[in-house]
Amino acid sequence: MILIAGPCSAESEEQLRSTANELRKNEKVSFFRAGLWKPRSQPGSFEGVGDRGIDWMVRVQRDYSLP
C-alpha cells in the first residue's frame, strides 16, 4: 500500500516542515504532498503559493527524507 499525505494547500514553509515532521514519525507514509497551485471557481481567492513552494518541497524532501 502507498500512503500519500500532507496539507491540501501549502501556505508557508513552516507549515510544510511542521507537517512533515509529524508525518515522518508514521512509517506508513510513503510520500509527502502539498498543493502549490489551487484553482478556484471564485477569482481573487487564495490560489496557492505557486513556484516559491517548489523550494519548500525540495527542502522538506531533503530534511525529512520524505519523497
CHARMM internal coordinates of N, CA and C (Angstrom, degrees):
IC EDIT
DIST 1 N 1 CA 1.4414
DIST 1 CA 1 C 1.5255
ANGL 1 N 1 CA 1 C 108.68
DIST 1 C 2 N 1.3256
ANGL 1 CA 1 C 2 N 115.16
DIHE 1 N 1 CA 1 C 2 N 140.24
DIST 2 N 2 CA 1.4547
ANGL 1 C 2 N 2 CA 121.62
DIHE 1 CA 1 C 2 N 2 CA 176.38
DIST 2 CA 2 C 1.5185
ANGL 2 N 2 CA 2 C 107.84
DIHE 1 C 2 N 2 CA 2 C -110.46
DIST 2 C 3 N 1.3345
ANGL 2 CA 2 C 3 N 116.23
DIHE 2 N 2 CA 2 C 3 N 128.19
DIST 3 N 3 CA 1.4555
ANGL 2 C 3 N 3 CA 121.49
DIHE 2 CA 2 C 3 N 3 CA 178.60
DIST 3 CA 3 C 1.5237
ANGL 3 N 3 CA 3 C 108.51
DIHE 2 C 3 N 3 CA 3 C -116.47
DIST 3 C 4 N 1.3288
ANGL 3 CA 3 C 4 N 115.72
DIHE 3 N 3 CA 3 C 4 N 119.94
DIST 4 N 4 CA 1.4581
ANGL 3 C 4 N 4 CA 122.90
DIHE 3 CA 3 C 4 N 4 CA 178.43
DIST 4 CA 4 C 1.5188
ANGL 4 N 4 CA 4 C 106.92
DIHE 3 C 4 N 4 CA 4 C -109.18
DIST 4 C 5 N 1.3439
ANGL 4 CA 4 C 5 N 116.99
DIHE 4 N 4 CA 4 C 5 N 125.01
DIST 5 N 5 CA 1.4667
ANGL 4 C 5 N 5 CA 119.81
DIHE 4 CA 4 C 5 N 5 CA -174.31
DIST 5 CA 5 C 1.5209
ANGL 5 N 5 CA 5 C 110.59
DIHE 4 C 5 N 5 CA 5 C -140.14
DIST 5 C 6 N 1.3223
ANGL 5 CA 5 C 6 N 114.79
DIHE 5 N 5 CA 5 C 6 N 154.02
DIST 6 N 6 CA 1.4563
ANGL 5 C 6 N 6 CA 121.65
DIHE 5 CA 5 C 6 N 6 CA 177.51
DIST 6 CA 6 C 1.5121
ANGL 6 N 6 CA 6 C 109.62
DIHE 5 C 6 N 6 CA 6 C 156.63
DIST 6 C 7 N 1.3369
ANGL 6 CA 6 C 7 N 116.61
DIHE 6 N 6 CA 6 C 7 N 177.45
DIST 7 N 7 CA 1.4629
ANGL 6 C 7 N 7 CA 119.62
DIHE 6 CA 6 C 7 N 7 CA -178.58
DIST 7 CA 7 C 1.5227
ANGL 7 N 7 CA 7 C 111.53
DIHE 6 C 7 N 7 CA 7 C -71.36
DIST 7 C 8 N 1.3094
ANGL 7 CA 7 C 8 N 116.09
DIHE 7 N 7 CA 7 C 8 N 147.51
DIST 8 N 8 CA 1.4617
ANGL 7 C 8 N 8 CA 121.02
DIHE 7 CA 7 C 8 N 8 CA 177.85
DIST 8 CA 8 C 1.5218
ANGL 8 N 8 CA 8 C 109.99
DIHE 7 C 8 N 8 CA 8 C -58.40
DIST 8 C 9 N 1.2998
ANGL 8 CA 8 C 9 N 116.02
DIHE 8 N 8 CA 8 C 9 N -43.12
DIST 9 N 9 CA 1.4555
ANGL 8 C 9 N 9 CA 120.80
DIHE 8 CA 8 C 9 N 9 CA -177.82
DIST 9 CA 9 C 1.5287
ANGL 9 N 9 CA 9 C 109.94
DIHE 8 C 9 N 9 CA 9 C -133.49
DIST 9 C 10 N 1.3383
ANGL 9 CA 9 C 10 N 115.66
DIHE 9 N 9 CA 9 C 10 N 128.02
DIST 10 N 10 CA 1.4643
ANGL 9 C 10 N 10 CA 119.98
DIHE 9 CA 9 C 10 N 10 CA 175.89
DIST 10 CA 10 C 1.5224
ANGL 10 N 10 CA 10 C 108.23
DIHE 9 C 10 N 10 CA 10 C -74.40
DIST 10 C 11 N 1.3177
ANGL 10 CA 10 C 11 N 116.33
DIHE 10 N 10 CA 10 C 11 N 124.40
DIST 11 N 11 CA 1.4625
ANGL 10 C 11 N 11 CA 120.56
DIHE 10 CA 10 C 11 N 11 CA -179.45
DIST 11 CA 11 C 1.5263
ANGL 11 N 11 CA 11 C 112.18
DIHE 10 C 11 N 11 CA 11 C -110.14
DIST 11 C 12 N 1.3402
ANGL 11 CA 11 C 12 N 116.39
DIHE 11 N 11 CA 11 C 12 N -28.25
DIST 12 N 12 CA 1.4618
ANGL 11 C 12 N 12 CA 120.72
DIHE 11 CA 11 C 12 N 12 CA 178.66
DIST 12 CA 12 C 1.5255
ANGL 12 N 12 CA 12 C 108.68
DIHE 11 C 12 N 12 CA 12 C -159.80
DIST 12 C 13 N 1.3215
ANGL 12 CA 12 C 13 N 116.15
DIHE 12 N 12 CA 12 C 13 N 160.89
DIST 13 N 13 CA 1.4609
ANGL 12 C 13 N 13 CA 119.32
DIHE 12 CA 12 C 13 N 13 CA 176.75
DIST 13 CA 13 C 1.5286
ANGL 13 N 13 CA 13 C 110.00
DIHE 12 C 13 N 13 CA 13 C -65.50
DIST 13 C 14 N 1.3128
ANGL 13 CA 13 C 14 N 117.02
DIHE 13 N 13 CA 13 C 14 N -37.51
DIST 14 N 14 CA 1.4674
ANGL 13 C 14 N 14 CA 121.00
DIHE 13 CA 13 C 14 N 14 CA 178.68
DIST 14 CA 14 C 1.5344
ANGL 14 N 14 CA 14 C 110.62
DIHE 13 C 14 N 14 CA 14 C -59.35
DIST 14 C 15 N 1.3229
ANGL 14 CA 14 C 15 N 116.87
DIHE 14 N 14 CA 14 C 15 N -42.89
DIST 15 N 15 CA 1.4670
ANGL 14 C 15 N 15 CA 121.05
DIHE 14 CA 14 C 15 N 15 CA 178.71
DIST 15 CA 15 C 1.5301
ANGL 15 N 15 CA 15 C 110.37
DIHE 14 C 15 N 15 CA 15 C -61.36
DIST 15 C 16 N 1.3301
ANGL 15 CA 15 C 16 N 117.12
DIHE 15 N 15 CA 15 C 16 N -44.04
DIST 16 N 16 CA 1.4663
ANGL 15 C 16 N 16 CA 120.27
DIHE 15 CA 15 C 16 N 16 CA -179.39
DIST 16 CA 16 C 1.5210
ANGL 16 N 16 CA 16 C 111.19
DIHE 15 C 16 N 16 CA 16 C -65.13
DIST 16 C 17 N 1.3165
ANGL 16 CA 16 C 17 N 116.82
DIHE 16 N 16 CA 16 C 17 N -42.95
DIST 17 N 17 CA 1.4653
ANGL 16 C 17 N 17 CA 120.47
DIHE 16 CA 16 C 17 N 17 CA -178.87
DIST 17 CA 17 C 1.5269
ANGL 17 N 17 CA 17 C 111.18
DIHE 16 C 17 N 17 CA 17 C -65.49
DIST 17 C 18 N 1.3006
ANGL 17 CA 17 C 18 N 116.97
DIHE 17 N 17 CA 17 C 18 N -41.78
DIST 18 N 18 CA 1.4639
ANGL 17 C 18 N 18 CA 121.03
DIHE 17 CA 17 C 18 N 18 CA 179.01
DIST 18 CA 18 C 1.5255
ANGL 18 N 18 CA 18 C 110.78
DIHE 17 C 18 N 18 CA 18 C -63.43
DIST 18 C 19 N 1.3173
ANGL 18 CA 18 C 19 N 116.22
DIHE 18 N 18 CA 18 C 19 N -44.35
DIST 19 N 19 CA 1.4643
ANGL 18 C 19 N 19 CA 120.75
DIHE 18 CA 18 C 19 N 19 CA 179.20
DIST 19 CA 19 C 1.5261
ANGL 19 N 19 CA 19 C 110.89
DIHE 18 C 19 N 19 CA 19 C -64.97
DIST 19 C 20 N 1.3254
ANGL 19 CA 19 C 20 N 116.85
DIHE 19 N 19 CA 19 C 20 N -45.36
DIST 20 N 20 CA 1.4631
ANGL 19 C 20 N 20 CA 120.97
DIHE 19 CA 19 C 20 N 20 CA 179.67
DIST 20 CA 20 C 1.5217
ANGL 20 N 20 CA 20 C 111.27
DIHE 19 C 20 N 20 CA 20 C -62.12
DIST 20 C 21 N 1.3030
ANGL 20 CA 20 C 21 N 117.07
DIHE 20 N 20 CA 20 C 21 N -38.98
DIST 21 N 21 CA 1.4643
ANGL 20 C 21 N 21 CA 120.99
DIHE 20 CA 20 C 21 N 21 CA 179.33
DIST 21 CA 21 C 1.5204
ANGL 21 N 21 CA 21 C 111.04
DIHE 20 C 21 N 21 CA 21 C -59.61
DIST 21 C 22 N 1.3083
ANGL 21 CA 21 C 22 N 116.96
DIHE 21 N 21 CA 21 C 22 N -42.04
DIST 22 N 22 CA 1.4652
ANGL 21 C 22 N 22 CA 120.44
DIHE 21 CA 21 C 22 N 22 CA 178.65
DIST 22 CA 22 C 1.5292
ANGL 22 N 22 CA 22 C 111.69
DIHE 21 C 22 N 22 CA 22 C -72.79
DIST 22 C 23 N 1.3245
ANGL 22 CA 22 C 23 N 117.00
DIHE 22 N 22 CA 22 C 23 N -40.86
DIST 23 N 23 CA 1.4676
ANGL 22 C 23 N 23 CA 120.10
DIHE 22 CA 22 C 23 N 23 CA -177.17
DIST 23 CA 23 C 1.5266
ANGL 23 N 23 CA 23 C 112.83
DIHE 22 C 23 N 23 CA 23 C -67.13
DIST 23 C 24 N 1.3161
ANGL 23 CA 23 C 24 N 117.10
DIHE 23 N 23 CA 23 C 24 N -33.62
DIST 24 N 24 CA 1.4771
ANGL 23 C 24 N 24 CA 118.24
DIHE 23 CA 23 C 24 N 24 CA -178.60
DIST 24 CA 24 C 1.5234
ANGL 24 N 24 CA 24 C 112.21
DIHE 23 C 24 N 24 CA 24 C -67.16
DIST 24 C 25 N 1.3167
ANGL 24 CA 24 C 25 N 117.65
DIHE 24 N 24 CA 24 C 25 N -15.99
DIST 25 N 25 CA 1.4628
ANGL 24 C 25 N 25 CA 121.59
DIHE 24 CA 24 C 25 N 25 CA 176.64
DIST 25 CA 25 C 1.5258
ANGL 25 N 25 CA 25 C 111.70
DIHE 24 C 25 N 25 CA 25 C -73.47
DIST 25 C 26 N 1.3229
ANGL 25 CA 25 C 26 N 116.49
DIHE 25 N 25 CA 25 C 26 N -17.03
DIST 26 N 26 CA 1.4657
ANGL 25 C 26 N 26 CA 121.89
DIHE 25 CA 25 C 26 N 26 CA -179.74
DIST 26 CA 26 C 1.5255
ANGL 26 N 26 CA 26 C 108.81
DIHE 25 C 26 N 26 CA 26 C -100.10
DIST 26 C 27 N 1.3099
ANGL 26 CA 26 C 27 N 116.75
DIHE 26 N 26 CA 26 C 27 N 110.58
DIST 27 N 27 CA 1.4598
ANGL 26 C 27 N 27 CA 121.67
DIHE 26 CA 26 C 27 N 27 CA -176.50
DIST 27 CA 27 C 1.5272
ANGL 27 N 27 CA 27 C 113.36
DIHE 26 C 27 N 27 CA 27 C -64.80
DIST 27 C 28 N 1.3261
ANGL 27 CA 27 C 28 N 117.58
DIHE 27 N 27 CA 27 C 28 N -13.88
DIST 28 N 28 CA 1.4584
ANGL 27 C 28 N 28 CA 120.80
DIHE 27 CA 27 C 28 N 28 CA -179.36
DIST 28 CA 28 C 1.5322
ANGL 28 N 28 CA 28 C 112.93
DIHE 27 C 28 N 28 CA 28 C -79.71
DIST 28 C 29 N 1.3255
ANGL 28 CA 28 C 29 N 117.66
DIHE 28 N 28 CA 28 C 29 N -15.70
DIST 29 N 29 CA 1.4630
ANGL 28 C 29 N 29 CA 120.80
DIHE 28 CA 28 C 29 N 29 CA -179.26
DIST 29 CA 29 C 1.5223
ANGL 29 N 29 CA 29 C 109.34
DIHE 28 C 29 N 29 CA 29 C -77.42
DIST 29 C 30 N 1.3418
ANGL 29 CA 29 C 30 N 116.19
DIHE 29 N 29 CA 29 C 30 N 121.98
DIST 30 N 30 CA 1.4603
ANGL 29 C 30 N 30 CA 122.25
DIHE 29 CA 29 C 30 N 30 CA -178.33
DIST 30 CA 30 C 1.5245
ANGL 30 N 30 CA 30 C 112.57
DIHE 29 C 30 N 30 CA 30 C -95.11
DIST 30 C 31 N 1.3228
ANGL 30 CA 30 C 31 N 116.99
DIHE 30 N 30 CA 30 C 31 N -37.59
DIST 31 N 31 CA 1.4573
ANGL 30 C 31 N 31 CA 122.12
DIHE 30 CA 30 C 31 N 31 CA -175.73
DIST 31 CA 31 C 1.5263
ANGL 31 N 31 CA 31 C 110.37
DIHE 30 C 31 N 31 CA 31 C -139.81
DIST 31 C 32 N 1.3373
ANGL 31 CA 31 C 32 N 115.04
DIHE 31 N 31 CA 31 C 32 N 147.21
DIST 32 N 32 CA 1.4589
ANGL 31 C 32 N 32 CA 122.25
DIHE 31 CA 31 C 32 N 32 CA 174.01
DIST 32 CA 32 C 1.5187
ANGL 32 N 32 CA 32 C 107.96
DIHE 31 C 32 N 32 CA 32 C -100.52
DIST 32 C 33 N 1.3330
ANGL 32 CA 32 C 33 N 116.99
DIHE 32 N 32 CA 32 C 33 N 138.63
DIST 33 N 33 CA 1.4522
ANGL 32 C 33 N 33 CA 121.10
DIHE 32 CA 32 C 33 N 33 CA 178.83
DIST 33 CA 33 C 1.5216
ANGL 33 N 33 CA 33 C 109.75
DIHE 32 C 33 N 33 CA 33 C -141.21
DIST 33 C 34 N 1.3160
ANGL 33 CA 33 C 34 N 114.87
DIHE 33 N 33 CA 33 C 34 N 155.13
DIST 34 N 34 CA 1.4674
ANGL 33 C 34 N 34 CA 121.26
DIHE 33 CA 33 C 34 N 34 CA 174.51
DIST 34 CA 34 C 1.5233
ANGL 34 N 34 CA 34 C 107.44
DIHE 33 C 34 N 34 CA 34 C -159.89
DIST 34 C 35 N 1.3116
ANGL 34 CA 34 C 35 N 116.95
DIHE 34 N 34 CA 34 C 35 N 139.07
DIST 35 N 35 CA 1.4632
ANGL 34 C 35 N 35 CA 120.82
DIHE 34 CA 34 C 35 N 35 CA 179.00
DIST 35 CA 35 C 1.5199
ANGL 35 N 35 CA 35 C 110.99
DIHE 34 C 35 N 35 CA 35 C -76.69
DIST 35 C 36 N 1.3374
ANGL 35 CA 35 C 36 N 116.51
DIHE 35 N 35 CA 35 C 36 N 124.13
DIST 36 N 36 CA 1.4529
ANGL 35 C 36 N 36 CA 121.19
DIHE 35 CA 35 C 36 N 36 CA 178.12
DIST 36 CA 36 C 1.5283
ANGL 36 N 36 CA 36 C 111.68
DIHE 35 C 36 N 36 CA 36 C -98.37
DIST 36 C 37 N 1.3187
ANGL 36 CA 36 C 37 N 115.95
DIHE 36 N 36 CA 36 C 37 N -27.64
DIST 37 N 37 CA 1.4590
ANGL 36 C 37 N 37 CA 122.33
DIHE 36 CA 36 C 37 N 37 CA 177.55
DIST 37 CA 37 C 1.5181
ANGL 37 N 37 CA 37 C 107.26
DIHE 36 C 37 N 37 CA 37 C -122.93
DIST 37 C 38 N 1.3214
ANGL 37 CA 37 C 38 N 117.29
DIHE 37 N 37 CA 37 C 38 N 126.20
DIST 38 N 38 CA 1.4635
ANGL 37 C 38 N 38 CA 121.78
DIHE 37 CA 37 C 38 N 38 CA -176.36
DIST 38 CA 38 C 1.5280
ANGL 38 N 38 CA 38 C 109.34
DIHE 37 C 38 N 38 CA 38 C -124.14
DIST 38 C 39 N 1.3256
ANGL 38 CA 38 C 39 N 117.49
DIHE 38 N 38 CA 38 C 39 N 98.30
DIST 39 N 39 CA 1.4701
ANGL 38 C 39 N 39 CA 118.45
DIHE 38 CA 38 C 39 N 39 CA 177.61
DIST 39 CA 39 C 1.5302
ANGL 39 N 39 CA 39 C 110.23
DIHE 38 C 39 N 39 CA 39 C -62.50
DIST 39 C 40 N 1.2931
ANGL 39 CA 39 C 40 N 115.67
DIHE 39 N 39 CA 39 C 40 N 137.37
DIST 40 N 40 CA 1.4698
ANGL 39 C 40 N 40 CA 121.00
DIHE 39 CA 39 C 40 N 40 CA -178.13
DIST 40 CA 40 C 1.5211
ANGL 40 N 40 CA 40 C 110.20
DIHE 39 C 40 N 40 CA 40 C -124.32
DIST 40 C 41 N 1.3104
ANGL 40 CA 40 C 41 N 115.11
DIHE 40 N 40 CA 40 C 41 N 146.42
DIST 41 N 41 CA 1.4637
ANGL 40 C 41 N 41 CA 119.44
DIHE 40 CA 40 C 41 N 41 CA 176.90
DIST 41 CA 41 C 1.5349
ANGL 41 N 41 CA 41 C 110.82
DIHE 40 C 41 N 41 CA 41 C -79.86
DIST 41 C 42 N 1.3237
ANGL 41 CA 41 C 42 N 116.81
DIHE 41 N 41 CA 41 C 42 N -19.78
DIST 42 N 42 CA 1.4605
ANGL 41 C 42 N 42 CA 120.85
DIHE 41 CA 41 C 42 N 42 CA 179.04
DIST 42 CA 42 C 1.5319
ANGL 42 N 42 CA 42 C 108.50
DIHE 41 C 42 N 42 CA 42 C -110.27
DIST 42 C 43 N 1.3300
ANGL 42 CA 42 C 43 N 117.80
DIHE 42 N 42 CA 42 C 43 N 107.99
DIST 43 N 43 CA 1.4651
ANGL 42 C 43 N 43 CA 120.55
DIHE 42 CA 42 C 43 N 43 CA -179.98
DIST 43 CA 43 C 1.5291
ANGL 43 N 43 CA 43 C 111.16
DIHE 42 C 43 N 43 CA 43 C -56.75
DIST 43 C 44 N 1.3165
ANGL 43 CA 43 C 44 N 115.05
DIHE 43 N 43 CA 43 C 44 N 144.76
DIST 44 N 44 CA 1.4540
ANGL 43 C 44 N 44 CA 120.04
DIHE 43 CA 43 C 44 N 44 CA 177.87
DIST 44 CA 44 C 1.5142
ANGL 44 N 44 CA 44 C 114.38
DIHE 43 C 44 N 44 CA 44 C 94.15
DIST 44 C 45 N 1.3220
ANGL 44 CA 44 C 45 N 117.93
DIHE 44 N 44 CA 44 C 45 N -12.83
DIST 45 N 45 CA 1.4581
ANGL 44 C 45 N 45 CA 119.18
DIHE 44 CA 44 C 45 N 45 CA 176.35
DIST 45 CA 45 C 1.5315
ANGL 45 N 45 CA 45 C 108.21
DIHE 44 C 45 N 45 CA 45 C -83.00
DIST 45 C 46 N 1.3151
ANGL 45 CA 45 C 46 N 117.06
DIHE 45 N 45 CA 45 C 46 N 169.53
DIST 46 N 46 CA 1.4736
ANGL 45 C 46 N 46 CA 121.53
DIHE 45 CA 45 C 46 N 46 CA -176.07
DIST 46 CA 46 C 1.5234
ANGL 46 N 46 CA 46 C 110.87
DIHE 45 C 46 N 46 CA 46 C -55.31
DIST 46 C 47 N 1.3188
ANGL 46 CA 46 C 47 N 116.53
DIHE 46 N 46 CA 46 C 47 N 122.26
DIST 47 N 47 CA 1.4671
ANGL 46 C 47 N 47 CA 121.28
DIHE 46 CA 46 C 47 N 47 CA -178.28
DIST 47 CA 47 C 1.5190
ANGL 47 N 47 CA 47 C 112.29
DIHE 46 C 47 N 47 CA 47 C -110.48
DIST 47 C 48 N 1.3208
ANGL 47 CA 47 C 48 N 117.32
DIHE 47 N 47 CA 47 C 48 N 11.64
DIST 48 N 48 CA 1.4591
ANGL 47 C 48 N 48 CA 120.92
DIHE 47 CA 47 C 48 N 48 CA 178.25
DIST 48 CA 48 C 1.5116
ANGL 48 N 48 CA 48 C 111.99
DIHE 47 C 48 N 48 CA 48 C 100.06
DIST 48 C 49 N 1.3218
ANGL 48 CA 48 C 49 N 115.87
DIHE 48 N 48 CA 48 C 49 N 170.98
DIST 49 N 49 CA 1.4600
ANGL 48 C 49 N 49 CA 121.05
DIHE 48 CA 48 C 49 N 49 CA -177.51
DIST 49 CA 49 C 1.5215
ANGL 49 N 49 CA 49 C 112.35
DIHE 48 C 49 N 49 CA 49 C -87.32
DIST 49 C 50 N 1.3222
ANGL 49 CA 49 C 50 N 117.04
DIHE 49 N 49 CA 49 C 50 N -15.42
DIST 50 N 50 CA 1.4612
ANGL 49 C 50 N 50 CA 120.58
DIHE 49 CA 49 C 50 N 50 CA 176.15
DIST 50 CA 50 C 1.5126
ANGL 50 N 50 CA 50 C 114.12
DIHE 49 C 50 N 50 CA 50 C 69.10
DIST 50 C 51 N 1.3350
ANGL 50 CA 50 C 51 N 114.87
DIHE 50 N 50 CA 50 C 51 N -143.09
DIST 51 N 51 CA 1.4605
ANGL 50 C 51 N 51 CA 121.92
DIHE 50 CA 50 C 51 N 51 CA -172.96
DIST 51 CA 51 C 1.5241
ANGL 51 N 51 CA 51 C 114.58
DIHE 50 C 51 N 51 CA 51 C -57.26
DIST 51 C 52 N 1.3167
ANGL 51 CA 51 C 52 N 117.68
DIHE 51 N 51 CA 51 C 52 N -35.46
DIST 52 N 52 CA 1.4735
ANGL 51 C 52 N 52 CA 118.35
DIHE 51 CA 51 C 52 N 52 CA -177.38
DIST 52 CA 52 C 1.5245
ANGL 52 N 52 CA 52 C 111.82
DIHE 51 C 52 N 52 CA 52 C -62.86
DIST 52 C 53 N 1.3293
ANGL 52 CA 52 C 53 N 118.10
DIHE 52 N 52 CA 52 C 53 N -22.61
DIST 53 N 53 CA 1.4522
ANGL 52 C 53 N 53 CA 122.07
DIHE 52 CA 52 C 53 N 53 CA 178.30
DIST 53 CA 53 C 1.5210
ANGL 53 N 53 CA 53 C 113.96
DIHE 52 C 53 N 53 CA 53 C -72.03
DIST 53 C 54 N 1.3297
ANGL 53 CA 53 C 54 N 116.97
DIHE 53 N 53 CA 53 C 54 N -18.99
DIST 54 N 54 CA 1.4712
ANGL 53 C 54 N 54 CA 120.14
DIHE 53 CA 53 C 54 N 54 CA 179.77
DIST 54 CA 54 C 1.5304
ANGL 54 N 54 CA 54 C 110.09
DIHE 53 C 54 N 54 CA 54 C -60.99
DIST 54 C 55 N 1.3108
ANGL 54 CA 54 C 55 N 117.17
DIHE 54 N 54 CA 54 C 55 N -45.60
DIST 55 N 55 CA 1.4769
ANGL 54 C 55 N 55 CA 120.29
DIHE 54 CA 54 C 55 N 55 CA 178.56
DIST 55 CA 55 C 1.5227
ANGL 55 N 55 CA 55 C 111.15
DIHE 54 C 55 N 55 CA 55 C -62.16
DIST 55 C 56 N 1.3200
ANGL 55 CA 55 C 56 N 117.34
DIHE 55 N 55 CA 55 C 56 N -37.61
DIST 56 N 56 CA 1.4680
ANGL 55 C 56 N 56 CA 120.89
DIHE 55 CA 55 C 56 N 56 CA 177.60
DIST 56 CA 56 C 1.5216
ANGL 56 N 56 CA 56 C 109.84
DIHE 55 C 56 N 56 CA 56 C -60.11
DIST 56 C 57 N 1.3456
ANGL 56 CA 56 C 57 N 115.98
DIHE 56 N 56 CA 56 C 57 N -46.40
DIST 57 N 57 CA 1.4633
ANGL 56 C 57 N 57 CA 120.76
DIHE 56 CA 56 C 57 N 57 CA -178.10
DIST 57 CA 57 C 1.5347
ANGL 57 N 57 CA 57 C 111.24
DIHE 56 C 57 N 57 CA 57 C -64.59
DIST 57 C 58 N 1.3277
ANGL 57 CA 57 C 58 N 116.94
DIHE 57 N 57 CA 57 C 58 N -38.98
DIST 58 N 58 CA 1.4698
ANGL 57 C 58 N 58 CA 120.74
DIHE 57 CA 57 C 58 N 58 CA 178.12
DIST 58 CA 58 C 1.5270
ANGL 58 N 58 CA 58 C 110.22
DIHE 57 C 58 N 58 CA 58 C -61.83
DIST 58 C 59 N 1.3288
ANGL 58 CA 58 C 59 N 116.72
DIHE 58 N 58 CA 58 C 59 N -43.53
DIST 59 N 59 CA 1.4730
ANGL 58 C 59 N 59 CA 119.73
DIHE 58 CA 58 C 59 N 59 CA 179.69
DIST 59 CA 59 C 1.5265
ANGL 59 N 59 CA 59 C 111.55
DIHE 58 C 59 N 59 CA 59 C -67.58
DIST 59 C 60 N 1.3241
ANGL 59 CA 59 C 60 N 117.63
DIHE 59 N 59 CA 59 C 60 N -37.11
DIST 60 N 60 CA 1.4729
ANGL 59 C 60 N 60 CA 120.52
DIHE 59 CA 59 C 60 N 60 CA 176.98
DIST 60 CA 60 C 1.5254
ANGL 60 N 60 CA 60 C 109.66
DIHE 59 C 60 N 60 CA 60 C -62.80
DIST 60 C 61 N 1.3283
ANGL 60 CA 60 C 61 N 116.50
DIHE 60 N 60 CA 60 C 61 N -45.01
DIST 61 N 61 CA 1.4681
ANGL 60 C 61 N 61 CA 119.98
DIHE 60 CA 60 C 61 N 61 CA 179.26
DIST 61 CA 61 C 1.5251
ANGL 61 N 61 CA 61 C 110.19
DIHE 60 C 61 N 61 CA 61 C -58.75
DIST 61 C 62 N 1.3124
ANGL 61 CA 61 C 62 N 116.61
DIHE 61 N 61 CA 61 C 62 N -46.11
DIST 62 N 62 CA 1.4689
ANGL 61 C 62 N 62 CA 121.50
DIHE 61 CA 61 C 62 N 62 CA -178.11
DIST 62 CA 62 C 1.5315
ANGL 62 N 62 CA 62 C 111.37
DIHE 61 C 62 N 62 CA 62 C -67.60
DIST 62 C 63 N 1.3186
ANGL 62 CA 62 C 63 N 117.22
DIHE 62 N 62 CA 62 C 63 N -48.30
DIST 63 N 63 CA 1.4660
ANGL 62 C 63 N 63 CA 121.24
DIHE 62 CA 62 C 63 N 63 CA -171.54
DIST 63 CA 63 C 1.5257
ANGL 63 N 63 CA 63 C 114.09
DIHE 62 C 63 N 63 CA 63 C -77.73
DIST 63 C 64 N 1.3323
ANGL 63 CA 63 C 64 N 116.99
DIHE 63 N 63 CA 63 C 64 N -26.44
DIST 64 N 64 CA 1.4592
ANGL 63 C 64 N 64 CA 119.98
DIHE 63 CA 63 C 64 N 64 CA -175.67
DIST 64 CA 64 C 1.5317
ANGL 64 N 64 CA 64 C 113.52
DIHE 63 C 64 N 64 CA 64 C -116.80
DIST 64 C 65 N 1.3285
ANGL 64 CA 64 C 65 N 115.84
DIHE 64 N 64 CA 64 C 65 N 5.42
DIST 65 N 65 CA 1.4709
ANGL 64 C 65 N 65 CA 120.89
DIHE 64 CA 64 C 65 N 65 CA 178.37
DIST 65 CA 65 C 1.5220
ANGL 65 N 65 CA 65 C 112.34
DIHE 64 C 65 N 65 CA 65 C 52.27
DIST 65 C 66 N 1.3291
ANGL 65 CA 65 C 66 N 115.61
DIHE 65 N 65 CA 65 C 66 N 43.11
DIST 66 N 66 CA 1.4626
ANGL 65 C 66 N 66 CA 121.79
DIHE 65 CA 65 C 66 N 66 CA 176.91
DIST 66 CA 66 C 1.5258
ANGL 66 N 66 CA 66 C 108.86
DIHE 65 C 66 N 66 CA 66 C -117.99
DIST 66 C 67 N 1.3156
ANGL 66 CA 66 C 67 N 117.61
DIHE 66 N 66 CA 66 C 67 N 107.84
DIST 67 N 67 CA 1.4692
ANGL 66 C 67 N 67 CA 119.04
DIHE 66 CA 66 C 67 N 67 CA 177.95
DIST 67 CA 67 C 1.5197
ANGL 67 N 67 CA 67 C 111.63
DIHE 66 C 67 N 67 CA 67 C -60.13
END
COOR INIT
IC SEED 1 N 1 CA 1 C
IC BUILD
